[in-house]
Amino acid sequence: MNDARQQIALEKAMRLVEFDKAYNVPVVCGVDEAGRGPLAGPVSVCACIMPYDNIIVGIDDSKKLSEKKRESLYEQIIEVADYCVVMIDRRVIDSINILQATKQGMAKALFGLKTKPDVAIIDAVKNLDTDVKCSSVIKADAKSYCVAAASIIAKVTRDRYMRELDKKYPVYGFAGNKGYGTAEHIAALKKHGYCPEHRRTFIKNFFDGDFYDDLPIISGE
């Protein structure tokens, strides 16, 4: 990275940090998720408390970063952060809906932190079942240092899970599409049927009749 780009990235990181510091409390936490929209796999939720004494340049909304950059930042973040990642599987998503599953994951992630934060900045979601004071902010992953860090951890954790899932169910292309409803994924779903990781409430329009969790149409072989 040249000096000009480095300076721009540093200034961006400092703006994110200043957003968190504006809450004027000792411990700020960021909470974000990855995987609310896919047809398959869990939703990944992270709560993350970041120190401000050694700013990691490049932290940003995970959606704005390349996979390579996310992976690099992930390794730097987990070295210094107090964080907790929770994966809520598709059975819970199908049972209580994706929003409630996300809220459940966020509350569990907050509870799993080593330090109880004074405030948790949540990316858009409201009304969590937690005793931590929460601040719901639209597009918080692009505004808050801790939320951006949480978004990276949540995204990398889920992407790694989906790449492993691809080895078990290769016909769907999970390593590439991460469970999202790409044309290729939908075509494979219609051709091969669903696997145990597909969200039944998300794919019901592609099939007639009932779903049977104990009798998946396609095996992992």
Accessible surface in RSA format (square Angstrom, percent):
REM  Atomic radii and reference values for relative SASA: ProtOr
REM  Chains: A
REM  Algorithm: Lee & Richards
REM  Probe-radius: 1.40
REM  Slices: 20
REM RES _ NUM      All-atoms   Total-Side   Main-Chain    Non-polar    All polar
REM                ABS   REL    ABS   REL    ABS   REL    ABS   REL    ABS   REL
RES MET A   1   124.06  64.2  44.78  29.6  79.27 188.7  51.19  43.5  72.86  96.5
RES ASN A   2    89.39  61.6  75.00  72.5  14.39  34.7  43.87 105.6  45.52  44.0
RES ASP A   3   127.85  89.6 119.67 119.1   8.18  19.3  38.00  89.4  89.85  89.6
RES ALA A   4    67.79  62.3  55.73  86.0  12.06  27.4  64.82  91.3   2.97   7.9
RES ARG A   5   145.49  61.1 142.21  72.5   3.29   7.8  38.70  52.9 106.79  64.7
RES GLN A   6    78.03  43.6  78.03  57.0   0.00   0.0  32.04  68.2  45.99  34.9
RES GLN A   7    89.40  50.0  88.41  64.6   0.99   2.4  35.96  76.5  53.45  40.5
RES ILE A   8   113.43  64.5 113.00  84.2   0.42   1.0 113.00  81.4   0.42   1.1
RES ALA A   9    18.74  17.2  12.01  18.5   6.72  15.3  17.81  25.1   0.93   2.5
RES LEU A  10    65.05  36.2  65.05  46.5   0.00   0.0  65.05  45.7   0.00   0.0
RES GLU A  11    79.73  45.8  76.57  57.9   3.15   7.5  26.19  50.7  53.54  43.7
RES LYS A  12    43.90  21.4  43.90  26.9   0.00   0.0  22.80  20.5  21.10  22.5
RES ALA A  13     0.38   0.3   0.30   0.5   0.08   0.2   0.30   0.4   0.08   0.2
RES MET A  14    72.16  37.4  72.09  47.7   0.06   0.1  65.45  55.6   6.70   8.9
RES ARG A  15   144.09  60.5 134.41  68.5   9.69  23.1  73.57 100.5  70.52  42.7
RES LEU A  16     2.89   1.6   2.85   2.0   0.05   0.1   2.89   2.0   0.00   0.0
RES VAL A  17     0.39   0.3   0.39   0.3   0.00   0.0   0.39   0.3   0.00   0.0
RES GLU A  18    92.04  52.8  87.74  66.4   4.31  10.3  44.10  85.3  47.94  39.1
RES PHE A  19    63.23  31.6  54.77  33.9   8.46  22.0  61.65  37.4   1.58   4.5
RES ASP A  20     0.13   0.1   0.00   0.0   0.13   0.3   0.00   0.0   0.13   0.1
RES LYS A  21    96.02  46.8  78.78  48.3  17.25  41.1  45.72  41.1  50.31  53.6
RES ALA A  22    83.37  76.7  46.63  72.0  36.74  83.6  59.51  83.8  23.86  63.2
RES TYR A  23    63.33  29.6  42.90  24.4  20.42  53.1  42.32  31.8  21.01  25.9
RES ASN A  24   136.08  93.8 112.61 108.8  23.47  56.5  25.82  62.1 110.26 106.6
RES VAL A  25    56.02  36.9  35.73  32.3  20.30  48.9  39.32  34.2  16.70  45.3
RES PRO A  26   121.45  88.5  82.56  75.3  38.90 141.4  94.82  78.3  26.64 165.6
RES VAL A  27    34.18  22.5  32.35  29.3   1.83   4.4  34.18  29.7   0.00   0.0
RES VAL A  28     6.97   4.6   2.74   2.5   4.23  10.2   2.74   2.4   4.23  11.5
RES CYS A  29     0.00   0.0   0.00   0.0   0.00   0.0   0.00   0.0   0.00   0.0
RES GLY A  30     0.00   0.0   0.00   N/A   0.00   0.0   0.00   0.0   0.00   0.0
RES VAL A  31     0.00   0.0   0.00   0.0   0.00   0.0   0.00   0.0   0.00   0.0
RES ASP A  32     4.16   2.9   4.16   4.1   0.00   0.0   0.00   0.0   4.16   4.1
RES GLU A  33    39.22  22.5  28.83  21.8  10.39  24.7   1.78   3.4  37.44  30.6
RES ALA A  34    11.74  10.8   6.37   9.8   5.37  12.2  11.74  16.5   0.00   0.0
RES GLY A  35     3.76   4.6   0.00   N/A   3.76   4.6   0.22   0.6   3.54   7.9
RES ARG A  36    78.17  32.8  73.32  37.4   4.85  11.5  21.88  29.9  56.29  34.1
RES GLY A  37    47.61  58.7   0.00   N/A  47.61  58.7  28.90  79.3  18.70  41.9
RES PRO A  38     0.00   0.0   0.00   0.0   0.00   0.0   0.00   0.0   0.00   0.0
RES LEU A  39    20.45  11.4  20.45  14.6   0.00   0.0  20.45  14.4   0.00   0.0
RES ALA A  40     0.00   0.0   0.00   0.0   0.00   0.0   0.00   0.0   0.00   0.0
RES GLY A  41     0.00   0.0   0.00   N/A   0.00   0.0   0.00   0.0   0.00   0.0
RES PRO A  42     4.10   3.0   4.08   3.7   0.02   0.1   4.08   3.4   0.02   0.1
RES VAL A  43     0.00   0.0   0.00   0.0   0.00   0.0   0.00   0.0   0.00   0.0
RES SER A  44     0.00   0.0   0.00   0.0   0.00   0.0   0.00   0.0   0.00   0.0
RES VAL A  45     0.00   0.0   0.00   0.0   0.00   0.0   0.00   0.0   0.00   0.0
RES CYS A  46     0.00   0.0   0.00   0.0   0.00   0.0   0.00   0.0   0.00   0.0
RES ALA A  47     0.00   0.0   0.00   0.0   0.00   0.0   0.00   0.0   0.00   0.0
RES CYS A  48     0.00   0.0   0.00   0.0   0.00   0.0   0.00   0.0   0.00   0.0
RES ILE A  49    23.36  13.3  22.25  16.6   1.11   2.7  22.25  16.0   1.11   3.0
RES MET A  50     5.53   2.9   0.68   0.5   4.85  11.5   0.68   0.6   4.85   6.4
RES PRO A  51    47.39  34.5  35.36  32.2  12.02  43.7  46.64  38.5   0.75   4.6
RES TYR A  52    60.59  28.3  41.71  23.7  18.89  49.1  41.39  31.1  19.20  23.7
RES ASP A  53   131.57  92.2  88.99  88.6  42.58 100.7  49.52 116.5  82.05  81.8
RES ASN A  54   107.52  74.1 100.74  97.4   6.78  16.3  21.51  51.8  86.01  83.1
RES ILE A  55    35.00  19.9  17.11  12.7  17.89  43.1  17.11  12.3  17.89  48.5
RES ILE A  56    16.09   9.2  12.30   9.2   3.79   9.1  16.09  11.6   0.00   0.0
RES VAL A  57    36.55  24.0  23.71  21.5  12.83  30.9  23.71  20.6  12.83  34.8
RES GLY A  58    13.44  16.6   0.00   N/A  13.44  16.6  11.02  30.2   2.41   5.4
RES ILE A  59     1.26   0.7   0.00   0.0   1.26   3.0   0.00   0.0   1.26   3.4
RES ASP A  60    21.48  15.0  21.48  21.4   0.00   0.0   3.06   7.2  18.41  18.4
RES ASP A  61     8.18   5.7   8.18   8.1   0.00   0.0   0.00   0.0   8.18   8.2
RES SER A  62     6.89   5.8   6.86   9.2   0.02   0.1   0.02   0.1   6.86   9.6
RES LYS A  63   153.10  74.7 120.03  73.6  33.08  78.8 106.31  95.7  46.79  49.8
RES LYS A  64   124.85  60.9  87.40  53.6  37.45  89.2  69.80  62.8  55.05  58.6
RES LEU A  65    27.78  15.5  17.68  12.6  10.10  25.4  20.92  14.7   6.87  18.5
RES SER A  66    69.48  58.7  52.00  69.4  17.48  40.3  53.24 113.4  16.24  22.7
RES GLU A  67    77.55  44.5  71.01  53.7   6.54  15.6  26.54  51.3  51.02  41.7
RES LYS A  68   176.44  86.1 167.08 102.5   9.36  22.3 115.41 103.9  61.03  65.0
RES LYS A  69    69.03  33.7  66.34  40.7   2.70   6.4  40.72  36.7  28.31  30.2
RES ARG A  70    21.89   9.2  21.89  11.2   0.00   0.0   0.19   0.3  21.71  13.2
RES GLU A  71    40.04  23.0  39.27  29.7   0.77   1.8  32.03  62.0   8.01   6.5
RES SER A  72    54.79  46.3  43.84  58.5  10.94  25.2  29.11  62.0  25.68  36.0
RES LEU A  73     0.15   0.1   0.15   0.1   0.00   0.0   0.15   0.1   0.00   0.0
RES TYR A  74    23.84  11.1  23.84  13.6   0.00   0.0   1.15   0.9  22.68  28.0
RES GLU A  75    83.44  47.9  81.99  62.0   1.45   3.4  45.27  87.6  38.16  31.2
RES GLN A  76    78.88  44.1  72.02  52.6   6.86  16.3  35.17  74.9  43.71  33.2
RES ILE A  77     0.00   0.0   0.00   0.0   0.00   0.0   0.00   0.0   0.00   0.0
RES ILE A  78    47.29  26.9  30.78  22.9  16.51  39.8  30.78  22.2  16.51  44.8
RES GLU A  79   142.73  81.9 110.59  83.7  32.14  76.5  35.50  68.7 107.23  87.5
RES VAL A  80    68.80  45.3  43.06  39.0  25.74  62.0  50.64  44.0  18.16  49.2
RES ALA A  81    17.94  16.5   0.00   0.0  17.94  40.8   0.47   0.7  17.47  46.3
RES ASP A  82    25.34  17.7  19.43  19.3   5.91  14.0  22.10  52.0   3.24   3.2
RES TYR A  83    74.81  34.9  54.69  31.1  20.12  52.4  27.00  20.3  47.81  58.9
RES CYS A  84    25.83  19.5  21.47  23.9   4.37  10.3   5.73  14.5  20.11  21.7
RES VAL A  85    42.15  27.7  15.55  14.1  26.60  64.1  15.55  13.5  26.60  72.2
RES VAL A  86    24.72  16.3  21.40  19.4   3.32   8.0  24.72  21.5   0.00   0.0
RES MET A  87    64.76  33.5  38.92  25.8  25.84  61.5  38.92  33.1  25.84  34.2
RES ILE A  88     7.05   4.0   5.86   4.4   1.19   2.9   7.05   5.1   0.00   0.0
RES ASP A  89    68.33  47.9  65.54  65.2   2.79   6.6  28.07  66.1  40.27  40.2
RES ARG A  90     5.77   2.4   5.68   2.9   0.09   0.2   2.08   2.8   3.69   2.2
RES ARG A  91   117.85  49.5 111.73  57.0   6.12  14.6  50.29  68.7  67.56  40.9
RES VAL A  92    46.13  30.4  44.30  40.1   1.83   4.4  46.13  40.1   0.00   0.0
RES ILE A  93     0.53   0.3   0.18   0.1   0.35   0.8   0.18   0.1   0.35   1.0
RES ASP A  94    30.17  21.1  12.78  12.7  17.38  41.1  12.92  30.4  17.25  17.2
RES SER A  95    89.47  75.6  50.24  67.1  39.22  90.4  30.41  64.8  59.05  82.7
RES ILE A  96    62.30  35.5  51.55  38.4  10.75  25.9  59.55  42.9   2.75   7.5
RES ASN A  97    81.88  56.5  74.70  72.2   7.18  17.3  40.70  98.0  41.17  39.8
RES ILE A  98    33.17  18.9  32.52  24.2   0.66   1.6  32.52  23.4   0.66   1.8
RES LEU A  99    67.49  37.6  67.39  48.2   0.10   0.3  67.39  47.3   0.10   0.3
RES GLN A 100    75.95  42.5  73.30  53.6   2.66   6.3  20.81  44.3  55.14  41.8
RES ALA A 101     0.00   0.0   0.00   0.0   0.00   0.0   0.00   0.0   0.00   0.0
RES THR A 102     0.00   0.0   0.00   0.0   0.00   0.0   0.00   0.0   0.00   0.0
RES LYS A 103    36.05  17.6  35.23  21.6   0.82   2.0  14.06  12.7  21.99  23.4
RES GLN A 104    61.79  34.6  53.58  39.2   8.22  19.6  24.19  51.5  37.61  28.5
RES GLY A 105     0.00   0.0   0.00   N/A   0.00   0.0   0.00   0.0   0.00   0.0
RES MET A 106     0.00   0.0   0.00   0.0   0.00   0.0   0.00   0.0   0.00   0.0
RES ALA A 107    18.13  16.7  14.37  22.2   3.77   8.6  14.64  20.6   3.49   9.3
RES LYS A 108   107.37  52.4  99.81  61.2   7.56  18.0  62.96  56.7  44.41  47.3
RES ALA A 109     0.00   0.0   0.00   0.0   0.00   0.0   0.00   0.0   0.00   0.0
RES LEU A 110     6.77   3.8   0.72   0.5   6.05  15.2   0.88   0.6   5.89  15.9
RES PHE A 111   184.69  92.4 161.35  99.9  23.34  60.7 170.00 103.1  14.68  42.0
RES GLY A 112    40.94  50.5   0.00   N/A  40.94  50.5  19.44  53.3  21.50  48.2
RES LEU A 113    17.19   9.6   0.33   0.2  16.86  42.4   0.44   0.3  16.75  45.1
RES LYS A 114   196.56  95.9 155.17  95.2  41.39  98.5 105.59  95.0  90.97  96.9
RES THR A 115    61.62  43.8  58.90  59.7   2.72   6.5  33.09  44.4  28.53  43.1
RES LYS A 116   128.66  62.8 104.76  64.3  23.90  56.9  76.64  69.0  52.02  55.4
RES PRO A 117     5.53   4.0   0.36   0.3   5.17  18.8   0.36   0.3   5.17  32.1
RES ASP A 118    61.97  43.4  45.74  45.5  16.24  38.4  11.42  26.9  50.55  50.4
RES VAL A 119     3.44   2.3   3.44   3.1   0.00   0.0   3.44   3.0   0.00   0.0
RES ALA A 120     0.00   0.0   0.00   0.0   0.00   0.0   0.00   0.0   0.00   0.0
RES ILE A 121     0.00   0.0   0.00   0.0   0.00   0.0   0.00   0.0   0.00   0.0
RES ILE A 122     0.46   0.3   0.46   0.3   0.00   0.0   0.46   0.3   0.00   0.0
RES ASP A 123    23.22  16.3  18.13  18.0   5.09  12.0   0.17   0.4  23.05  23.0
RES ALA A 124    42.50  39.1  31.28  48.3  11.22  25.5  31.34  44.1  11.16  29.6
RES VAL A 125     7.75   5.1   2.14   1.9   5.62  13.5   7.22   6.3   0.53   1.4
RES LYS A 126   130.98  63.9 123.13  75.6   7.85  18.7  69.44  62.5  61.55  65.6
RES ASN A 127   132.30  91.2  97.87  94.6  34.43  82.9  32.62  78.5  99.68  96.4
RES LEU A 128    21.78  12.1   0.88   0.6  20.90  52.5   1.15   0.8  20.63  55.5
RES ASP A 129   136.38  95.5 115.21 114.7  21.17  50.1  40.46  95.2  95.92  95.7
RES THR A 130    42.10  29.9   8.02   8.1  34.08  81.2  14.59  19.6  27.51  41.6
RES ASP A 131   119.11  83.4  83.73  83.3  35.38  83.7  49.28 116.0  69.83  69.6
RES VAL A 132    13.32   8.8   5.90   5.3   7.42  17.9   7.34   6.4   5.98  16.2
RES LYS A 133   151.66  74.0 137.44  84.3  14.22  33.8  90.26  81.2  61.39  65.4
RES CYS A 134    50.41  38.1  21.18  23.6  29.23  68.7  19.45  49.3  30.97  33.4
RES SER A 135    27.18  23.0  21.79  29.1   5.39  12.4  13.27  28.3  13.91  19.5
RES SER A 136    43.10  36.4  11.30  15.1  31.79  73.2  10.24  21.8  32.86  46.0
RES VAL A 137    22.24  14.6  19.20  17.4   3.04   7.3  22.24  19.3   0.00   0.0
RES ILE A 138   113.15  64.4 109.84  81.8   3.31   8.0 109.84  79.1   3.31   9.0
RES LYS A 139   142.77  69.6 138.15  84.8   4.61  11.0  83.19  74.9  59.57  63.5
RES ALA A 140     0.00   0.0   0.00   0.0   0.00   0.0   0.00   0.0   0.00   0.0
RES ASP A 141     5.56   3.9   5.56   5.5   0.00   0.0   0.00   0.0   5.56   5.5
RES ALA A 142    23.33  21.4  15.95  24.6   7.38  16.8  15.95  22.5   7.38  19.6
RES LYS A 143    86.17  42.0  79.84  49.0   6.32  15.1  49.74  44.8  36.42  38.8
RES SER A 144     0.00   0.0   0.00   0.0   0.00   0.0   0.00   0.0   0.00   0.0
RES TYR A 145     0.24   0.1   0.24   0.1   0.00   0.0   0.00   0.0   0.24   0.3
RES CYS A 146     0.00   0.0   0.00   0.0   0.00   0.0   0.00   0.0   0.00   0.0
RES VAL A 147     0.00   0.0   0.00   0.0   0.00   0.0   0.00   0.0   0.00   0.0
RES ALA A 148     0.00   0.0   0.00   0.0   0.00   0.0   0.00   0.0   0.00   0.0
RES ALA A 149     0.00   0.0   0.00   0.0   0.00   0.0   0.00   0.0   0.00   0.0
RES ALA A 150     0.00   0.0   0.00   0.0   0.00   0.0   0.00   0.0   0.00   0.0
RES SER A 151     2.24   1.9   1.62   2.2   0.62   1.4   1.73   3.7   0.51   0.7
RES ILE A 152     0.00   0.0   0.00   0.0   0.00   0.0   0.00   0.0   0.00   0.0
RES ILE A 153     0.08   0.0   0.08   0.1   0.00   0.0   0.08   0.1   0.00   0.0
RES ALA A 154     0.00   0.0   0.00   0.0   0.00   0.0   0.00   0.0   0.00   0.0
RES LYS A 155    40.15  19.6  40.15  24.6   0.00   0.0  17.11  15.4  23.04  24.5
RES VAL A 156     2.17   1.4   1.61   1.5   0.56   1.4   2.17   1.9   0.00   0.0
RES THR A 157    33.62  23.9  29.06  29.5   4.55  10.9  29.47  39.6   4.15   6.3
RES ARG A 158     3.64   1.5   3.64   1.9   0.00   0.0   2.35   3.2   1.29   0.8
RES ASP A 159     3.34   2.3   3.34   3.3   0.00   0.0   1.07   2.5   2.28   2.3
RES ARG A 160    83.84  35.2  81.70  41.6   2.14   5.1  39.89  54.5  43.96  26.6
RES TYR A 161    79.68  37.2  72.92  41.5   6.76  17.6  58.39  43.9  21.29  26.2
RES MET A 162     0.00   0.0   0.00   0.0   0.00   0.0   0.00   0.0   0.00   0.0
RES ARG A 163    66.73  28.0  64.13  32.7   2.60   6.2  36.83  50.3  29.91  18.1
RES GLU A 164   102.25  58.7  95.85  72.5   6.41  15.3  46.22  89.4  56.03  45.7
RES LEU A 165    15.17   8.4  12.09   8.7   3.08   7.7  14.27  10.0   0.90   2.4
RES ASP A 166    29.39  20.6  29.21  29.1   0.18   0.4   0.07   0.2  29.32  29.2
RES LYS A 167   149.88  73.1 120.14  73.7  29.75  70.8  90.24  81.2  59.64  63.5
RES LYS A 168   113.76  55.5 108.28  66.4   5.48  13.1  61.69  55.5  52.07  55.5
RES TYR A 169     9.42   4.4   8.71   5.0   0.71   1.9   1.18   0.9   8.25  10.2
RES PRO A 170    77.79  56.7  63.19  57.6  14.60  53.1  63.46  52.4  14.34  89.1
RES VAL A 171    59.68  39.3  36.52  33.1  23.16  55.8  44.60  38.8  15.08  40.9
RES TYR A 172     2.77   1.3   0.00   0.0   2.77   7.2   0.85   0.6   1.92   2.4
RES GLY A 173    31.92  39.4   0.00   N/A  31.92  39.4  29.86  82.0   2.05   4.6
RES PHE A 174     0.00   0.0   0.00   0.0   0.00   0.0   0.00   0.0   0.00   0.0
RES ALA A 175    37.49  34.5  31.34  48.4   6.14  14.0  31.58  44.5   5.90  15.6
RES GLY A 176    65.07  80.2   0.00   N/A  65.07  80.2  39.44 108.2  25.63  57.4
RES ASN A 177    20.26  14.0   9.20   8.9  11.06  26.6  12.05  29.0   8.21   7.9
RES LYS A 178    20.70  10.1  20.70  12.7   0.00   0.0   9.26   8.3  11.44  12.2
RES GLY A 179     0.00   0.0   0.00   N/A   0.00   0.0   0.00   0.0   0.00   0.0
RES TYR A 180    86.59  40.4  86.59  49.3   0.00   0.0  64.76  48.7  21.84  26.9
RES GLY A 181    38.10  47.0   0.00   N/A  38.10  47.0   9.66  26.5  28.45  63.7
RES THR A 182    52.08  37.0  43.31  43.9   8.77  20.9  50.45  67.8   1.62   2.5
RES ALA A 183    78.86  72.5  60.50  93.4  18.36  41.8  67.51  95.1  11.35  30.1
RES GLU A 184   132.15  75.9 122.39  92.6   9.76  23.2  70.91 137.2  61.24  50.0
RES HIS A 185     0.00   0.0   0.00   0.0   0.00   0.0   0.00   0.0   0.00   0.0
RES ILE A 186    43.34  24.7  43.34  32.3   0.00   0.0  43.34  31.2   0.00   0.0
RES ALA A 187    59.34  54.6  49.16  75.9  10.18  23.2  55.15  77.7   4.19  11.1
RES ALA A 188    13.11  12.1   8.51  13.1   4.60  10.5  12.65  17.8   0.46   1.2
RES LEU A 189     0.00   0.0   0.00   0.0   0.00   0.0   0.00   0.0   0.00   0.0
RES LYS A 190   131.08  63.9 101.68  62.4  29.40  70.0  53.30  48.0  77.78  82.8
RES LYS A 191   165.70  80.8 130.27  79.9  35.42  84.3  84.26  75.8  81.43  86.7
RES HIS A 192    59.88  32.7  48.10  33.4  11.78  30.1  28.12  29.0  31.76  37.0
RES GLY A 193     5.70   7.0   0.00   N/A   5.70   7.0   3.99  11.0   1.71   3.8
RES TYR A 194     8.14   3.8   8.14   4.6   0.00   0.0   4.09   3.1   4.05   5.0
RES CYS A 195     0.00   0.0   0.00   0.0   0.00   0.0   0.00   0.0   0.00   0.0
RES PRO A 196    28.16  20.5  27.12  24.7   1.03   3.8  27.12  22.4   1.03   6.4
RES GLU A 197    30.66  17.6  30.62  23.2   0.04   0.1   5.57  10.8  25.09  20.5
RES HIS A 198     0.00   0.0   0.00   0.0   0.00   0.0   0.00   0.0   0.00   0.0
RES ARG A 199     0.00   0.0   0.00   0.0   0.00   0.0   0.00   0.0   0.00   0.0
RES ARG A 200    15.89   6.7  15.17   7.7   0.72   1.7  15.37  21.0   0.52   0.3
RES THR A 201    63.55  45.2  50.30  51.0  13.25  31.6  49.11  66.0  14.45  21.8
RES PHE A 202    56.81  28.4  35.16  21.8  21.65  56.3  41.28  25.0  15.53  44.4
RES ILE A 203     0.07   0.0   0.00   0.0   0.07   0.2   0.07   0.1   0.00   0.0
RES LYS A 204   119.63  58.4 112.71  69.2   6.93  16.5  59.80  53.8  59.83  63.7
RES ASN A 205   136.96  94.4 101.78  98.4  35.18  84.7  29.92  72.0 107.04 103.5
RES PHE A 206    64.46  32.3  39.26  24.3  25.20  65.6  43.84  26.6  20.62  59.0
RES PHE A 207    48.04  24.0  30.60  19.0  17.44  45.4  36.20  21.9  11.84  33.9
RES ASP A 208   148.48 104.0 118.11 117.6  30.37  71.8  39.84  93.8 108.65 108.4
RES GLY A 209    68.22  84.1   0.00   N/A  68.22  84.1  38.41 105.4  29.81  66.8
RES ASP A 210   111.90  78.4  89.48  89.1  22.42  53.0  16.25  38.3  95.65  95.4
RES PHE A 211    50.39  25.2  26.71  16.5  23.67  61.6  26.71  16.2  23.67  67.7
RES TYR A 212   123.65  57.7 120.27  68.4   3.38   8.8  89.27  67.1  34.38  42.4
RES ASP A 213    66.62  46.7  55.53  55.3  11.09  26.2  21.28  50.1  45.34  45.2
RES ASP A 214   118.52  83.0  89.74  89.3  28.79  68.1  50.24 118.2  68.29  68.1
RES LEU A 215   123.75  68.9 114.99  82.3   8.76  22.0 116.81  82.0   6.93  18.7
RES PRO A 216    50.99  37.2  33.39  30.4  17.60  64.0  33.39  27.6  17.60 109.4
RES ILE A 217   103.20  58.7  70.38  52.4  32.82  79.1  76.87  55.4  26.33  71.5
RES ILE A 218    29.05  16.5  25.46  19.0   3.59   8.6  28.92  20.8   0.13   0.4
RES SER A 219    64.77  54.7  51.86  69.2  12.91  29.7  43.69  93.0  21.08  29.5
RES GLY A 220    28.62  35.3   0.00   N/A  28.62  35.3   6.97  19.1  21.65  48.5
RES GLU A 221   194.17 111.5 132.61 100.3  61.55 146.6  82.10 158.8 112.07  91.5
END  Absolute sums over single chains surface
CHAIN  1 A    10999.5       8721.7       2277.7       6076.3       4923.2
END  Absolute sums over all chains
TOTAL         10999.5       8721.7       2277.7       6076.3       4923.2
